[in-house]
Amino acid sequence: MNRERYKVGLAAALLIALVSTASAQQSASTSASDIDPGAVAALDKMGAYLRTVKTFRVTAMTTRDTVLDNGLLVKRDGKADILAQFPSHLRIETVNGEKQRLYLYDGKNFTLYGKVIQYYATMPAPPTIGQLAAVLADKYDIELPLEDLFWWGTERVNSSAIVAAADAGPADVQGTTCEHYAFRQEGIDWQIWIQLGDNPLPRRLVISTTTDEARPQYSAVYTWDLAPSFNEAAFTFEPPAEAKRIGFATVADSAGAN
């Protein structure tokens, strides 16, 4: 059987949040005519708005391409359901094929639970969602699903990575009127559909990897609820009797094992 050779995902790009010096230098030499300033301004406006939304629930239906050793593309569908109350409460449930995971954060502890395999790990956590996402990425190499939603409008996002930007015009996403934008940066082309009006929310995202001849894609369609109903128990983990507790492996542990 063919092994999976490459997976494209949100963390592989993190859009313009993960910016290299090389891509910033490339942007400086790009013709101004390649970049529509209105498209970049729309991203800034979306990011600023997202930072004002303190409580939300968003469901994302995702599709991710896997490139097999023989070059064939295999599409895998998934779903992520996020409930966030800033600055310190987060609940994420994901389904990707046979994998089902639950991420819980109550401002003091973070738990990751594999529902199918019945293992979970819990650790003390920093006091904010942003700090948690950074610690998980840097120390444990764990990506929060849809974590780009927590970076837009922060210092981790730098639009200097963009080498081309265009406004593709109005479009409809599940009955919501949006403006469609296309962007290019080193290694990826990506598109985003931003809701028009007073709530400039991202409604759809498509990322294409340009460094692979198969051009695998990741896509997500978002459904938002800005006034969700919940209680404190939504962020608390009660391990099932059959679940087994394990520890988190750090990046340093993995490096030492190699």
N, C-alpha and C positions, 0 to 999 in steps of 0.2 A: 504494500500500500504506500501511496505517496505521503510524505511528511509535509506538515504545514511549513511553508517557506517564509511567509511574511504575513503580518496582520496590520492593517491600517486602523488606527483608532484616534480618538480625540487626544489622548495623551501623547501620541506619536507626533502630533503637530502642536497641540495646545494652542492652536491658532497663533496669534501674534504674541502670546504670553511668553513663549520660549524663544527668545531672540538671540541669535549668535552675532558676534562682532562682524563676521564676514558678510552676513546678510544685511547688516546695517550699512556697511561700506558699499555694498552693491546698490542699496537704495539711494545712496547719496549720488551715485553716478547715473541713475535712471533719469530719462527725460521726463520733465514735468508733465508733458502731454500724456504720459502713460498712466498718470494717477489723477483721478477725478477727486478734487478736494471735498466735494459734497459727499462722496461715498465714505471717505475717512471720517468726516464730521459726523455722519450717521452712526458709525461705530462708537465714537466718543459719546454721543448723546445716549445711545443704548446703554453703554457701560455706566455712565453717570446715573441713569435712571435705575438700573439694576441695584446700585448701591443704596438707593432710597427705599427699596422694597425689603422690609424687615421680616415679613412672614409670607410664605408662599408654599404652594404645592404644585409641582410640575411633573407631568408624566411624559416620557419620551419613548417613542417607538423607533427603534434603531435597526439599521441594516449595516453589516460589516462584511467586506470582502476578505476572503483568505485566498492567497495564491499558493497553489500546490507546486511541488517540484517540477511537474511537467508543464507548468504555465497556466493550467486551468484555473478559472476563478470559481470560488464557491461562496455563495451568499449565505450569511447566517443572520437570522432575525433575533432581536432582543427587545427587552422592555426595562425601563428604569423608572421608578416612582420615588420622588424626593419630596419630603416634608422638611422645611427649614424654618427655624425661628431664630433670627439673629439677635445677639451675637453667638449664642452658645448651645443651640439645640438642633439636632439633625437626625433624620431617619431616612434611610435609603434602602429600597428593596429592588433587586435586579433579578431578571430571568434571562439567561442566554443559553439556549439549547437545554441541556440537562442540568446546567449550573443554576442554582438559586442561592442568592446571598443576601444577608441583612446587615446593614451598617447602622450602628446606633451610637449617638453621642449626646450626653446630658450636661455638658459643660465641665464635667469632672473625669469621666471615664469614656473610653471608646471601645466598642465591641464589634468584632467581625465574626459572623456566624454563617457557616455553610449548611444550609437546610437539608441538602441531600446527603452529604457525607457525615452530618451530625458532629462537627467539630466547631469550637469557637475559641476566640482569644480575646482577652480584655486587658487593657492597660490604662494607667493614669494618663490624662490628656490635658493639653494646654487650654486656656480659658475661652478661646474664640474659634469659630469655624475656620477662619483664614489661617490661623496658626496651626490648627490641626491638620489642614490640607498640606501645609508646607512640611510639617514634621513627618507625616505619612509618606510624602514623596521623597524627601531628602534622606530620612533615616531608615525607612522600611521599604522603600520602592513600591509603595501601595498608591494606586491612583483612585481617588474618589470618583465614582461615576458622574459624568457631566460636570467635572470640577471646574471647567472653564467658566461656568456660570458664577463661580465665586471669585474669579480673577478679573473679569471685565470691570473697568473703572478703577482699578488699583494700579500701584506702581509696578506691578509685575507685567503689565501690558505695555508694549512699546510699538507704536505704529510705524516706526522707522524700518521695520522688517518688510513692509509692503513695497513691492516693486511695480505693481500694476493694480489699478482699482477702477471699477466702472459701475455706473448705475444702470441696471438692466431693465428698469421700469417697474410699474405696478404689477402685482400678481396676487392670486388668491390662495391661501393655505387653510384648508378645512373651514372655509366660510369667513375667514378673517382677511381683510384687505391689508396687504403688505407692500413694502418696496423691496425689490430684489437687487442684491448687490453681488458683484464678482470681484475676487481679489487673487493676487498671485504673490507668493513669497518663495524663498529658496526651498525647493523640494516639494512644494504643494501648490495646487490651485484650490480655492475654496469659495463657496457661495453661501450667502446668508439672506434670509427673508425676515425683515424687521417690520413688526406691526406698525401701521400708521396711526396717528392720533396722539393722545396724551400718555399712552402707555407703550413706549417703543420696546416691546419685548421681542426676543428672538423666537421665531415660529418654526423655522426650518433651517437645517445646516447640511451642507454636502462638502466633503473634503476628498480631493483626488490626489494621490501620491504620484508625483511626476518623475521620481527617480527610479521607478520600476516600470518596465515596458508594458506590463499588464495594466498599469494605472488602476490599482485597487481603490475602492471608495469606501468611505464611512458616511452614513447619512442618519439624521435624526429629525423627527417631527415632534414639536413640543406642544402640549396642552397645559395651559396655566390656570391656576385658581389662586387669586390674591387674597382671599378671605376664607381659608380652610378651617374646618372644625376639627379640634383635637384636644387632648388633655395631656398631662405630664407623663402618664403611663406610656404614651406613644414612643417616648425616648428611653424607656427603661427596659433592660434585658432580663428576662427570667428564663434561665436555661432549662430546656426540657430535661426530663429525668434521664433520657438515653444519650444526651449530648455529652461530649468529652471536651475538657478544657486543655488547650495547648498554649504555647507561647508564641509571640511574634519574633521572627527572625529579622535581624537588622542587616543593612547593606554591608556593614563591616563583618558580620558573621559569615555572610555568603562569600565575601572576598577572601576571608581566611580559609574557608573550606576549599577554595580553588587553589 
